[in-house]
């Protein structure tokens, strides 16, 4: 992953693993990144949450 995080929401969609929010030990994160197992790479998406969240996930 590009960012160290814990308590994040995780889901798999179309063979990609998405990690949403979480916290870095000092604040909640608003970032989202995904892992592509075919390329073995993590990609950080543009910030799409206005407020950082931990323990949340919607599908």
N, C-alpha and C positions, 0 to 999 in steps of 0.2 A: 504494500500500500504506500501511497505517497505521504499520508499523514498518520501519525500514531494516534490511535483512538480506542476507546472501550465503550461498552454499553450502546453500540450502534445497532440499527436495524439492518437486517441482511435478507435479500431475496434473490432468487434466480429467475431471469426472464430471457427467453430466446438464447439459452446457453451462455449468458453473461451473468456474473455474480455482482450485484449492486450492494454497496455498503453506504448507508444513509445516516448522517448525523453522528451521534455519540458524544463523547467528551474526551478531552485530552488531559484530564486530571485537574484542570483549573477552570474550564468553561465548556459549555455545550457548543457543539460544532454545527454549522449550517451547511457543511460541504457534503458532496456526494461523489463517490468514485466507483468505477466498475472494473472487474477483472475479466479478461478474455483468456480462457484456457488454451485456445488455439494459437495465440501469439505469446502467451505467458507474460502479458503486460497489464499494468494498472493504468487507468486513465482518470484524471481528475476532471469532473464536469464543471462548467461555469456554475457559480453559486445560484441555486434555485430555491433556497429557503430563506426567508427574510429573518427568521429567528432560529438559533441553534436548538436542537432537540436531542434528547437521549431517550432510549427505550421506546421509540415510536417507529411504526412502520405501517404503511397503507398500501394496498394493492388494488 
